[in-house]
Amino acid sequence: MTTFGSPVPSITKKGKVPKGVSFQDNGNATATISGTPSAKKPHPYRLTISATFGSGKTKQVVRQVFTVNVT
């Protein structure tokens, strides 16, 4: 995923990713979700990804909800 903002946003996730999958803030306004989920626990995984930039009164947080379905 790619974000835009000044200064460069930090990207975080809330929620669990499936076993075998990882989330990484790349530190350059992008983040990567990668890997192969284990099919041993098939069900949806709900994640909230947040991009935070600025500070104090100018701090802004933008959120997007994702669902990763493992079948």
All heavy atoms as TSV, in Angstrom:
chain	resi	resn	atom	element	x	y	z
A	1	MET	N	N	0.837	-1.158	0.000
A	1	MET	CA	C	0.000	0.000	0.000
A	1	MET	C	C	0.888	1.228	0.000
A	1	MET	O	O	2.029	1.167	0.456
A	1	MET	CB	C	-0.956	-0.029	1.180
A	1	MET	CG	C	-0.310	-0.127	2.519
A	1	MET	SD	S	-1.399	-0.763	3.778
A	1	MET	CE	C	-1.596	-2.422	3.248
A	2	THR	N	N	0.366	2.310	-0.518
A	2	THR	CA	C	1.119	3.558	-0.623
A	2	THR	C	C	0.309	4.676	0.012
A	2	THR	O	O	-0.899	4.753	-0.171
A	2	THR	CB	C	1.397	3.894	-2.100
A	2	THR	OG1	O	2.119	2.816	-2.688
A	2	THR	CG2	C	2.210	5.161	-2.231
A	3	THR	N	N	0.994	5.534	0.759
A	3	THR	CA	C	0.355	6.684	1.398
A	3	THR	C	C	1.068	7.959	0.956
A	3	THR	O	O	2.156	7.904	0.384
A	3	THR	CB	C	0.423	6.577	2.925
A	3	THR	OG1	O	1.790	6.607	3.328
A	3	THR	CG2	C	-0.238	5.312	3.420
A	4	PHE	N	N	0.446	9.086	1.233
A	4	PHE	CA	C	1.040	10.376	0.925
A	4	PHE	C	C	0.850	11.292	2.121
A	4	PHE	O	O	-0.181	11.240	2.779
A	4	PHE	CB	C	0.377	11.006	-0.307
A	4	PHE	CG	C	0.502	10.176	-1.547
A	4	PHE	CD1	C	-0.492	9.285	-1.895
A	4	PHE	CD2	C	1.630	10.261	-2.337
A	4	PHE	CE1	C	-0.392	8.510	-3.026
A	4	PHE	CE2	C	1.750	9.484	-3.466
A	4	PHE	CZ	C	0.739	8.605	-3.814
A	5	GLY	N	N	1.816	12.128	2.419
A	5	GLY	CA	C	1.694	13.073	3.512
A	5	GLY	C	C	3.045	13.671	3.843
A	5	GLY	O	O	4.086	13.200	3.380
A	6	SER	N	N	3.023	14.716	4.639
A	6	SER	CA	C	4.264	15.358	5.039
A	6	SER	C	C	4.169	15.684	6.513
A	6	SER	O	O	3.191	16.321	6.938
A	6	SER	CB	C	4.478	16.629	4.235
A	6	SER	OG	O	5.683	17.244	4.610
A	7	PRO	N	N	5.134	15.210	7.305
A	7	PRO	CA	C	6.247	14.346	6.926
A	7	PRO	C	C	5.760	12.960	6.503
A	7	PRO	O	O	4.568	12.671	6.572
A	7	PRO	CB	C	7.083	14.257	8.204
A	7	PRO	CG	C	6.127	14.512	9.316
A	7	PRO	CD	C	5.088	15.446	8.749
A	8	VAL	N	N	6.689	12.117	6.068
A	8	VAL	CA	C	6.347	10.776	5.595
A	8	VAL	C	C	5.522	10.056	6.669
A	8	VAL	O	O	5.945	9.985	7.826
A	8	VAL	CB	C	7.624	9.970	5.263
A	8	VAL	CG1	C	7.296	8.535	4.941
A	8	VAL	CG2	C	8.364	10.615	4.111
A	9	PRO	N	N	4.341	9.561	6.312
A	9	PRO	CA	C	3.488	8.890	7.296
A	9	PRO	C	C	4.101	7.601	7.834
A	9	PRO	O	O	4.802	6.888	7.118
A	9	PRO	CB	C	2.223	8.564	6.510
A	9	PRO	CG	C	2.251	9.448	5.320
A	9	PRO	CD	C	3.698	9.667	5.009
A	10	SER	N	N	3.814	7.310	9.097
A	10	SER	CA	C	4.113	5.987	9.626
A	10	SER	C	C	2.855	5.149	9.413
A	10	SER	O	O	1.737	5.660	9.492
A	10	SER	CB	C	4.484	6.050	11.105
A	10	SER	OG	O	3.410	6.546	11.853
A	11	ILE	N	N	3.047	3.877	9.124
A	11	ILE	CA	C	1.921	2.996	8.811
A	11	ILE	C	C	1.904	1.867	9.836
A	11	ILE	O	O	2.916	1.210	10.072
A	11	ILE	CB	C	2.038	2.440	7.383
A	11	ILE	CG1	C	2.168	3.594	6.381
A	11	ILE	CG2	C	0.833	1.571	7.045
A	11	ILE	CD1	C	2.500	3.163	4.972
A	12	THR	N	N	0.750	1.674	10.446
A	12	THR	CA	C	0.602	0.626	11.451
A	12	THR	C	C	-0.632	-0.207	11.145
A	12	THR	O	O	-1.498	0.214	10.379
A	12	THR	CB	C	0.472	1.211	12.862
A	12	THR	OG1	O	-0.655	2.103	12.885
A	12	THR	CG2	C	1.722	1.982	13.261
A	13	LYS	N	N	-0.695	-1.376	11.766
A	13	LYS	CA	C	-1.881	-2.212	11.623
A	13	LYS	C	C	-2.425	-2.563	12.988
A	13	LYS	O	O	-1.695	-2.640	13.974
A	13	LYS	CB	C	-1.574	-3.493	10.850
A	13	LYS	CG	C	-0.749	-4.489	11.635
A	13	LYS	CD	C	-0.968	-5.893	11.140
A	13	LYS	CE	C	-0.151	-6.873	11.945
A	13	LYS	NZ	N	-0.605	-7.052	13.326
A	14	LYS	N	N	-3.719	-2.741	13.057
A	14	LYS	CA	C	-4.375	-3.229	14.259
A	14	LYS	C	C	-5.129	-4.480	13.833
A	14	LYS	O	O	-5.844	-4.464	12.835
A	14	LYS	CB	C	-5.333	-2.175	14.812
A	14	LYS	CG	C	-6.013	-2.598	16.101
A	14	LYS	CD	C	-6.877	-1.482	16.650
A	14	LYS	CE	C	-7.546	-1.913	17.934
A	14	LYS	NZ	N	-8.417	-0.854	18.447
A	15	GLY	N	N	-4.961	-5.543	14.567
A	15	GLY	CA	C	-5.577	-6.818	14.220
A	15	GLY	C	C	-4.489	-7.818	13.864
A	15	GLY	O	O	-3.334	-7.457	13.646
A	16	LYS	N	N	-4.865	-9.076	13.838
A	16	LYS	CA	C	-3.910	-10.147	13.549
A	16	LYS	C	C	-3.928	-10.498	12.073
A	16	LYS	O	O	-4.983	-10.506	11.442
A	16	LYS	CB	C	-4.249	-11.399	14.349
A	16	LYS	CG	C	-4.027	-11.243	15.830
A	16	LYS	CD	C	-4.276	-12.569	16.534
A	16	LYS	CE	C	-4.010	-12.428	18.013
A	16	LYS	NZ	N	-4.157	-13.708	18.708
A	17	VAL	N	N	-2.740	-10.781	11.548
A	17	VAL	CA	C	-2.648	-11.333	10.199
A	17	VAL	C	C	-2.579	-12.847	10.346
A	17	VAL	O	O	-2.173	-13.367	11.378
A	17	VAL	CB	C	-1.419	-10.795	9.422
A	17	VAL	CG1	C	-1.566	-9.322	9.124
A	17	VAL	CG2	C	-0.122	-11.074	10.142
A	18	PRO	N	N	-2.975	-13.594	9.316
A	18	PRO	CA	C	-2.918	-15.052	9.399
A	18	PRO	C	C	-1.482	-15.540	9.581
A	18	PRO	O	O	-0.528	-14.874	9.160
A	18	PRO	CB	C	-3.459	-15.516	8.048
A	18	PRO	CG	C	-4.101	-14.335	7.426
A	18	PRO	CD	C	-3.502	-13.131	8.044
A	19	LYS	N	N	-1.326	-16.705	10.203
A	19	LYS	CA	C	-0.006	-17.316	10.336
A	19	LYS	C	C	0.585	-17.494	8.942
A	19	LYS	O	O	-0.096	-17.901	8.012
A	19	LYS	CB	C	-0.115	-18.673	11.030
A	19	LYS	CG	C	1.216	-19.302	11.305
A	19	LYS	CD	C	1.093	-20.543	12.145
A	19	LYS	CE	C	2.495	-21.059	12.414
A	19	LYS	NZ	N	2.507	-22.048	13.471
A	20	GLY	N	N	1.851	-17.112	8.789
A	20	GLY	CA	C	2.525	-17.188	7.493
A	20	GLY	C	C	2.491	-15.885	6.716
A	20	GLY	O	O	3.097	-15.762	5.656
A	21	VAL	N	N	1.774	-14.887	7.236
A	21	VAL	CA	C	1.654	-13.583	6.578
A	21	VAL	C	C	2.277	-12.525	7.486
A	21	VAL	O	O	2.160	-12.602	8.709
A	21	VAL	CB	C	0.178	-13.239	6.282
A	21	VAL	CG1	C	0.019	-11.840	5.715
A	21	VAL	CG2	C	-0.416	-14.269	5.335
A	22	SER	N	N	2.949	-11.546	6.883
A	22	SER	CA	C	3.567	-10.483	7.680
A	22	SER	C	C	3.159	-9.113	7.166
A	22	SER	O	O	2.757	-8.955	6.014
A	22	SER	CB	C	5.090	-10.608	7.653
A	22	SER	OG	O	5.578	-10.391	6.350
A	23	PHE	N	N	3.256	-8.141	8.058
A	23	PHE	CA	C	2.992	-6.734	7.740
A	23	PHE	C	C	4.259	-5.963	8.040
A	23	PHE	O	O	4.851	-6.127	9.105
A	23	PHE	CB	C	1.845	-6.188	8.597
A	23	PHE	CG	C	1.663	-4.710	8.454
A	23	PHE	CD1	C	0.872	-4.190	7.456
A	23	PHE	CD2	C	2.306	-3.832	9.319
A	23	PHE	CE1	C	0.717	-2.817	7.324
A	23	PHE	CE2	C	2.153	-2.463	9.193
A	23	PHE	CZ	C	1.360	-1.956	8.190
A	24	GLN	N	N	4.678	-5.093	7.114
A	24	GLN	CA	C	5.912	-4.328	7.301
A	24	GLN	C	C	5.725	-2.889	6.845
A	24	GLN	O	O	5.360	-2.655	5.692
A	24	GLN	CB	C	7.048	-4.970	6.491
A	24	GLN	CG	C	8.357	-4.215	6.532
A	24	GLN	CD	C	8.994	-4.239	7.908
A	24	GLN	OE1	O	9.045	-5.280	8.556
A	24	GLN	NE2	N	9.454	-3.110	8.375
A	25	ASP	N	N	5.955	-1.935	7.758
A	25	ASP	CA	C	6.030	-0.522	7.377
A	25	ASP	C	C	7.413	-0.331	6.771
A	25	ASP	O	O	8.426	-0.556	7.430
A	25	ASP	CB	C	5.847	0.383	8.594
A	25	ASP	CG	C	5.994	1.867	8.285
A	25	ASP	OD1	O	6.257	2.232	7.112
A	25	ASP	OD2	O	5.854	2.673	9.206
A	26	ASN	N	N	7.488	0.041	5.514
A	26	ASN	CA	C	8.768	0.168	4.826
A	26	ASN	C	C	9.500	1.468	5.128
A	26	ASN	O	O	10.629	1.660	4.689
A	26	ASN	CB	C	8.562	0.024	3.308
A	26	ASN	CG	C	7.982	-1.337	2.971
A	26	ASN	OD1	O	8.397	-2.355	3.484
A	26	ASN	ND2	N	6.986	-1.341	2.104
A	27	GLY	N	N	8.855	2.391	5.869
A	27	GLY	CA	C	9.509	3.628	6.274
A	27	GLY	C	C	9.598	4.679	5.189
A	27	GLY	O	O	10.241	5.705	5.371
A	28	ASN	N	N	8.948	4.444	4.059
A	28	ASN	CA	C	9.008	5.386	2.941
A	28	ASN	C	C	7.613	5.706	2.399
A	28	ASN	O	O	7.429	5.910	1.213
A	28	ASN	CB	C	9.886	4.816	1.818
A	28	ASN	CG	C	9.345	3.516	1.251
A	28	ASN	OD1	O	8.344	2.999	1.716
A	28	ASN	ND2	N	10.019	2.981	0.254
A	29	ALA	N	N	6.621	5.706	3.293
A	29	ALA	CA	C	5.220	5.965	2.962
A	29	ALA	C	C	4.558	4.772	2.296
A	29	ALA	O	O	3.480	4.889	1.735
A	29	ALA	CB	C	5.039	7.229	2.127
A	30	THR	N	N	5.204	3.597	2.341
A	30	THR	CA	C	4.597	2.378	1.822
A	30	THR	C	C	4.646	1.297	2.898
A	30	THR	O	O	5.446	1.363	3.822
A	30	THR	CB	C	5.313	1.847	0.558
A	30	THR	OG1	O	6.619	1.383	0.912
A	30	THR	CG2	C	5.403	2.916	-0.526
A	31	ALA	N	N	3.780	0.323	2.758
A	31	ALA	CA	C	3.787	-0.847	3.631
A	31	ALA	C	C	3.493	-2.063	2.771
A	31	ALA	O	O	2.891	-1.962	1.696
A	31	ALA	CB	C	2.756	-0.716	4.743
A	32	THR	N	N	3.937	-3.214	3.261
A	32	THR	CA	C	3.780	-4.453	2.511
A	32	THR	C	C	3.132	-5.513	3.388
A	32	THR	O	O	3.529	-5.711	4.530
A	32	THR	CB	C	5.155	-4.975	2.038
A	32	THR	OG1	O	5.802	-3.953	1.285
A	32	THR	CG2	C	5.020	-6.218	1.197
A	33	ILE	N	N	2.122	-6.170	2.842
A	33	ILE	CA	C	1.554	-7.368	3.439
A	33	ILE	C	C	1.948	-8.498	2.501
A	33	ILE	O	O	1.648	-8.454	1.304
A	33	ILE	CB	C	0.027	-7.284	3.575
A	33	ILE	CG1	C	-0.361	-6.139	4.513
A	33	ILE	CG2	C	-0.536	-8.605	4.070
A	33	ILE	CD1	C	-1.851	-5.911	4.621
A	34	SER	N	N	2.671	-9.494	3.034
A	34	SER	CA	C	3.161	-10.558	2.161
A	34	SER	C	C	3.164	-11.896	2.879
A	34	SER	O	O	3.047	-11.960	4.100
A	34	SER	CB	C	4.572	-10.223	1.673
A	34	SER	OG	O	5.461	-10.148	2.764
A	35	GLY	N	N	3.306	-12.952	2.103
A	35	GLY	CA	C	3.400	-14.292	2.649
A	35	GLY	C	C	2.286	-15.177	2.131
A	35	GLY	O	O	1.442	-14.753	1.345
A	36	THR	N	N	2.303	-16.411	2.600
A	36	THR	CA	C	1.281	-17.387	2.242
A	36	THR	C	C	0.606	-17.843	3.531
A	36	THR	O	O	1.262	-18.407	4.402
A	36	THR	CB	C	1.905	-18.601	1.525
A	36	THR	OG1	O	2.601	-18.130	0.365
A	36	THR	CG2	C	0.846	-19.606	1.117
A	37	PRO	N	N	-0.689	-17.572	3.651
A	37	PRO	CA	C	-1.369	-17.938	4.892
A	37	PRO	C	C	-1.511	-19.442	5.048
A	37	PRO	O	O	-1.665	-20.167	4.070
A	37	PRO	CB	C	-2.740	-17.269	4.767
A	37	PRO	CG	C	-2.948	-17.100	3.306
A	37	PRO	CD	C	-1.592	-16.929	2.703
A	38	SER	N	N	-1.454	-19.895	6.291
A	38	SER	CA	C	-1.698	-21.292	6.604
A	38	SER	C	C	-3.191	-21.561	6.461
A	38	SER	O	O	-4.019	-20.803	6.956
A	38	SER	CB	C	-1.257	-21.591	8.033
A	38	SER	OG	O	-1.697	-22.871	8.426
A	39	ALA	N	N	-3.524	-22.643	5.771
A	39	ALA	CA	C	-4.937	-22.995	5.581
A	39	ALA	C	C	-5.485	-23.757	6.779
A	39	ALA	O	O	-6.637	-24.172	6.774
A	39	ALA	CB	C	-5.095	-23.810	4.306
A	40	LYS	N	N	-4.683	-23.928	7.837
A	40	LYS	CA	C	-5.128	-24.680	9.009
A	40	LYS	C	C	-6.205	-23.958	9.790
A	40	LYS	O	O	-6.970	-24.575	10.519
A	40	LYS	CB	C	-3.945	-24.991	9.914
A	40	LYS	CG	C	-2.979	-25.983	9.310
A	40	LYS	CD	C	-1.830	-26.280	10.240
A	40	LYS	CE	C	-0.880	-27.269	9.591
A	40	LYS	NZ	N	0.271	-27.558	10.455
A	41	LYS	N	N	-6.248	-22.636	9.698
A	41	LYS	CA	C	-7.266	-21.849	10.394
A	41	LYS	C	C	-7.993	-20.956	9.394
A	41	LYS	O	O	-7.803	-19.749	9.368
A	41	LYS	CB	C	-6.636	-21.006	11.500
A	41	LYS	CG	C	-6.118	-21.831	12.650
A	41	LYS	CD	C	-5.808	-20.950	13.839
A	41	LYS	CE	C	-5.431	-21.814	15.009
A	41	LYS	NZ	N	-5.337	-21.047	16.233
A	42	PRO	N	N	-8.833	-21.556	8.538
A	42	PRO	CA	C	-9.533	-20.739	7.536
A	42	PRO	C	C	-10.634	-19.883	8.158
A	42	PRO	O	O	-11.525	-20.401	8.814
A	42	PRO	CB	C	-10.117	-21.783	6.584
A	42	PRO	CG	C	-10.247	-23.015	7.398
A	42	PRO	CD	C	-9.164	-22.958	8.442
A	43	HIS	N	N	-10.502	-18.619	8.017
A	43	HIS	CA	C	-11.542	-17.665	8.393
A	43	HIS	C	C	-11.064	-16.261	8.019
A	43	HIS	O	O	-9.914	-16.075	7.659
A	43	HIS	CB	C	-11.919	-17.778	9.880
A	43	HIS	CG	C	-10.869	-17.347	10.850
A	43	HIS	ND1	N	-9.851	-18.153	11.254
A	43	HIS	CD2	C	-10.691	-16.176	11.506
A	43	HIS	CE1	C	-9.087	-17.524	12.127
A	43	HIS	NE2	N	-9.568	-16.310	12.300
A	44	PRO	N	N	-11.951	-15.284	8.101
A	44	PRO	CA	C	-11.544	-13.913	7.771
A	44	PRO	C	C	-10.729	-13.275	8.890
A	44	PRO	O	O	-10.995	-13.497	10.071
A	44	PRO	CB	C	-12.866	-13.177	7.568
A	44	PRO	CG	C	-13.891	-13.993	8.261
A	44	PRO	CD	C	-13.387	-15.399	8.333
A	45	TYR	N	N	-9.736	-12.504	8.506
A	45	TYR	CA	C	-8.912	-11.733	9.435
A	45	TYR	C	C	-9.153	-10.260	9.124
A	45	TYR	O	O	-8.907	-9.818	8.009
A	45	TYR	CB	C	-7.429	-12.059	9.258
A	45	TYR	CG	C	-7.070	-13.466	9.661
A	45	TYR	CD1	C	-7.282	-14.536	8.814
A	45	TYR	CD2	C	-6.509	-13.711	10.910
A	45	TYR	CE1	C	-6.942	-15.826	9.186
A	45	TYR	CE2	C	-6.167	-15.001	11.294
A	45	TYR	CZ	C	-6.391	-16.049	10.423
A	45	TYR	OH	O	-6.052	-17.319	10.801
A	46	ARG	N	N	-9.635	-9.525	10.097
A	46	ARG	CA	C	-9.938	-8.101	9.894
A	46	ARG	C	C	-8.763	-7.261	10.387
A	46	ARG	O	O	-8.316	-7.403	11.527
A	46	ARG	CB	C	-11.203	-7.734	10.652
A	46	ARG	CG	C	-11.664	-6.333	10.377
A	46	ARG	CD	C	-12.937	-6.071	11.154
A	46	ARG	NE	N	-13.262	-4.675	11.106
A	46	ARG	CZ	C	-14.379	-4.181	10.615
A	46	ARG	NH1	N	-15.286	-4.986	10.142
A	46	ARG	NH2	N	-14.592	-2.895	10.614
A	47	LEU	N	N	-8.268	-6.392	9.518
A	47	LEU	CA	C	-7.147	-5.509	9.838
A	47	LEU	C	C	-7.564	-4.066	9.636
A	47	LEU	O	O	-8.288	-3.747	8.700
A	47	LEU	CB	C	-5.967	-5.769	8.903
A	47	LEU	CG	C	-5.420	-7.185	8.808
A	47	LEU	CD1	C	-4.379	-7.256	7.707
A	47	LEU	CD2	C	-4.827	-7.577	10.130
A	48	THR	N	N	-7.088	-3.193	10.501
A	48	THR	CA	C	-7.229	-1.760	10.286
A	48	THR	C	C	-5.831	-1.214	10.079
A	48	THR	O	O	-4.965	-1.344	10.940
A	48	THR	CB	C	-7.898	-1.067	11.492
A	48	THR	OG1	O	-9.195	-1.639	11.691
A	48	THR	CG2	C	-8.036	0.423	11.249
A	49	ILE	N	N	-5.603	-0.626	8.911
A	49	ILE	CA	C	-4.314	-0.030	8.575
A	49	ILE	C	C	-4.437	1.476	8.780
A	49	ILE	O	O	-5.382	2.096	8.291
A	49	ILE	CB	C	-3.912	-0.333	7.120
A	49	ILE	CG1	C	-3.982	-1.843	6.830
A	49	ILE	CG2	C	-2.546	0.239	6.800
A	49	ILE	CD1	C	-3.051	-2.689	7.634
A	50	SER	N	N	-3.484	2.051	9.527
A	50	SER	CA	C	-3.502	3.492	9.810
A	50	SER	C	C	-2.237	4.151	9.291
A	50	SER	O	O	-1.139	3.612	9.455
A	50	SER	CB	C	-3.590	3.740	11.319
A	50	SER	OG	O	-4.753	3.175	11.852
A	51	ALA	N	N	-2.398	5.307	8.663
A	51	ALA	CA	C	-1.272	6.148	8.244
A	51	ALA	C	C	-1.339	7.418	9.094
A	51	ALA	O	O	-2.356	8.106	9.108
A	51	ALA	CB	C	-1.358	6.490	6.768
A	52	THR	N	N	-0.254	7.696	9.817
A	52	THR	CA	C	-0.207	8.844	10.722
A	52	THR	C	C	0.893	9.793	10.274
A	52	THR	O	O	2.024	9.371	10.039
A	52	THR	CB	C	0.079	8.382	12.164
A	52	THR	OG1	O	-0.901	7.416	12.534
A	52	THR	CG2	C	0.047	9.550	13.130
A	53	PHE	N	N	0.540	11.079	10.142
A	53	PHE	CA	C	1.557	12.075	9.785
A	53	PHE	C	C	1.261	13.382	10.485
A	53	PHE	O	O	0.150	13.628	10.928
A	53	PHE	CB	C	1.676	12.257	8.271
A	53	PHE	CG	C	0.392	12.661	7.584
A	53	PHE	CD1	C	0.125	13.986	7.313
A	53	PHE	CD2	C	-0.531	11.713	7.213
A	53	PHE	CE1	C	-1.041	14.363	6.679
A	53	PHE	CE2	C	-1.706	12.083	6.568
A	53	PHE	CZ	C	-1.961	13.410	6.307
A	54	GLY	N	N	2.300	14.195	10.605
A	54	GLY	CA	C	2.173	15.457	11.318
A	54	GLY	C	C	2.320	15.232	12.814
A	54	GLY	O	O	2.550	14.120	13.278
A	55	SER	N	N	2.208	16.311	13.584
A	55	SER	CA	C	2.288	16.205	15.039
A	55	SER	C	C	1.490	17.338	15.662
A	55	SER	O	O	1.143	18.316	15.002
A	55	SER	CB	C	3.753	16.260	15.499
A	55	SER	OG	O	4.323	17.497	15.142
A	56	GLY	N	N	1.210	17.189	16.932
A	56	GLY	CA	C	0.459	18.231	17.633
A	56	GLY	C	C	-0.891	18.495	17.000
A	56	GLY	O	O	-1.609	17.574	16.643
A	57	LYS	N	N	-1.206	19.766	16.796
A	57	LYS	CA	C	-2.497	20.148	16.230
A	57	LYS	C	C	-2.635	19.763	14.762
A	57	LYS	O	O	-3.743	19.710	14.236
A	57	LYS	CB	C	-2.719	21.653	16.390
A	57	LYS	CG	C	-2.933	22.073	17.823
A	57	LYS	CD	C	-3.183	23.559	17.934
A	57	LYS	CE	C	-3.397	23.957	19.378
A	57	LYS	NZ	N	-3.678	25.375	19.529
A	58	THR	N	N	-1.506	19.525	14.086
A	58	THR	CA	C	-1.572	19.168	12.666
A	58	THR	C	C	-1.519	17.658	12.433
A	58	THR	O	O	-1.523	17.214	11.303
A	58	THR	CB	C	-0.429	19.831	11.875
A	58	THR	OG1	O	0.818	19.318	12.352
A	58	THR	CG2	C	-0.474	21.339	11.999
A	59	LYS	N	N	-1.494	16.870	13.524
A	59	LYS	CA	C	-1.434	15.411	13.388
A	59	LYS	C	C	-2.710	14.897	12.727
A	59	LYS	O	O	-3.811	15.301	13.099
A	59	LYS	CB	C	-1.266	14.758	14.750
A	59	LYS	CG	C	-1.203	13.250	14.695
A	59	LYS	CD	C	-0.987	12.680	16.079
A	59	LYS	CE	C	-0.993	11.176	16.076
A	59	LYS	NZ	N	-0.748	10.635	17.411
A	60	GLN	N	N	-2.534	14.027	11.744
A	60	GLN	CA	C	-3.666	13.438	11.051
A	60	GLN	C	C	-3.476	11.926	10.983
A	60	GLN	O	O	-2.359	11.439	10.794
A	60	GLN	CB	C	-3.812	14.002	9.649
A	60	GLN	CG	C	-4.155	15.477	9.649
A	60	GLN	CD	C	-4.503	15.974	8.273
A	60	GLN	OE1	O	-5.037	15.238	7.453
A	60	GLN	NE2	N	-4.198	17.221	8.009
A	61	VAL	N	N	-4.570	11.206	11.153
A	61	VAL	CA	C	-4.559	9.756	11.048
A	61	VAL	C	C	-5.637	9.358	10.050
A	61	VAL	O	O	-6.788	9.784	10.166
A	61	VAL	CB	C	-4.832	9.078	12.411
A	61	VAL	CG1	C	-4.832	7.563	12.269
A	61	VAL	CG2	C	-3.821	9.525	13.451
A	62	VAL	N	N	-5.254	8.563	9.071
A	62	VAL	CA	C	-6.185	8.054	8.069
A	62	VAL	C	C	-6.222	6.541	8.225
A	62	VAL	O	O	-5.174	5.900	8.304
A	62	VAL	CB	C	-5.741	8.444	6.646
A	62	VAL	CG1	C	-6.699	7.897	5.602
A	62	VAL	CG2	C	-5.600	9.952	6.524
A	63	ARG	N	N	-7.420	5.954	8.280
A	63	ARG	CA	C	-7.566	4.512	8.501
A	63	ARG	C	C	-8.323	3.852	7.355
A	63	ARG	O	O	-9.225	4.458	6.781
A	63	ARG	CB	C	-8.302	4.246	9.803
A	63	ARG	CG	C	-7.521	4.662	11.023
A	63	ARG	CD	C	-8.300	4.381	12.313
A	63	ARG	NE	N	-7.536	4.783	13.471
A	63	ARG	CZ	C	-7.537	6.002	14.007
A	63	ARG	NH1	N	-8.297	6.947	13.484
A	63	ARG	NH2	N	-6.794	6.273	15.059
A	64	GLN	N	N	-7.962	2.616	7.089
A	64	GLN	CA	C	-8.667	1.796	6.102
A	64	GLN	C	C	-8.813	0.398	6.680
A	64	GLN	O	O	-7.851	-0.156	7.210
A	64	GLN	CB	C	-7.897	1.741	4.790
A	64	GLN	CG	C	-8.522	0.861	3.726
A	64	GLN	CD	C	-9.788	1.445	3.171
A	64	GLN	OE1	O	-9.824	2.612	2.788
A	64	GLN	NE2	N	-10.843	0.661	3.116
A	65	VAL	N	N	-9.995	-0.178	6.600
A	65	VAL	CA	C	-10.245	-1.530	7.095
A	65	VAL	C	C	-10.129	-2.509	5.936
A	65	VAL	O	O	-10.640	-2.267	4.836
A	65	VAL	CB	C	-11.654	-1.631	7.740
A	65	VAL	CG1	C	-11.951	-3.046	8.166
A	65	VAL	CG2	C	-11.750	-0.669	8.920
A	66	PHE	N	N	-9.417	-3.621	6.190
A	66	PHE	CA	C	-9.242	-4.673	5.205
A	66	PHE	C	C	-9.683	-5.996	5.829
A	66	PHE	O	O	-9.542	-6.195	7.030
A	66	PHE	CB	C	-7.757	-4.830	4.817
A	66	PHE	CG	C	-7.207	-3.695	4.041
A	66	PHE	CD1	C	-6.650	-2.605	4.685
A	66	PHE	CD2	C	-7.221	-3.711	2.653
A	66	PHE	CE1	C	-6.127	-1.559	3.976
A	66	PHE	CE2	C	-6.699	-2.657	1.941
A	66	PHE	CZ	C	-6.145	-1.576	2.589
A	67	THR	N	N	-10.153	-6.894	5.000
A	67	THR	CA	C	-10.428	-8.252	5.441
A	67	THR	C	C	-9.628	-9.199	4.566
A	67	THR	O	O	-9.712	-9.141	3.335
A	67	THR	CB	C	-11.934	-8.597	5.324
A	67	THR	OG1	O	-12.670	-7.664	6.130
A	67	THR	CG2	C	-12.209	-10.003	5.798
A	68	VAL	N	N	-8.819	-10.047	5.218
A	68	VAL	CA	C	-8.055	-11.076	4.522
A	68	VAL	C	C	-8.792	-12.378	4.753
A	68	VAL	O	O	-8.931	-12.825	5.903
A	68	VAL	CB	C	-6.605	-11.167	5.063
A	68	VAL	CG1	C	-5.852	-12.290	4.376
A	68	VAL	CG2	C	-5.886	-9.838	4.905
A	69	ASN	N	N	-9.321	-12.979	3.689
A	69	ASN	CA	C	-10.061	-14.225	3.810
A	69	ASN	C	C	-9.159	-15.407	3.500
A	69	ASN	O	O	-8.595	-15.488	2.418
A	69	ASN	CB	C	-11.250	-14.239	2.851
A	69	ASN	CG	C	-12.352	-13.316	3.309
A	69	ASN	OD1	O	-12.844	-13.422	4.425
A	69	ASN	ND2	N	-12.741	-12.391	2.459
A	70	VAL	N	N	-9.028	-16.313	4.458
A	70	VAL	CA	C	-8.254	-17.535	4.270
A	70	VAL	C	C	-9.261	-18.673	4.132
A	70	VAL	O	O	-10.108	-18.869	4.987
A	70	VAL	CB	C	-7.306	-17.785	5.463
A	70	VAL	CG1	C	-6.550	-19.097	5.283
A	70	VAL	CG2	C	-6.338	-16.624	5.629
A	71	THR	N	N	-9.142	-19.393	3.024
A	71	THR	CA	C	-10.094	-20.511	2.784
A	71	THR	C	C	-9.363	-21.809	2.637
A	71	THR	O	O	-8.180	-21.867	2.443
A	71	THR	CB	C	-10.914	-20.254	1.524
A	71	THR	OG1	O	-10.042	-20.081	0.415
A	71	THR	CG2	C	-11.791	-19.048	1.679
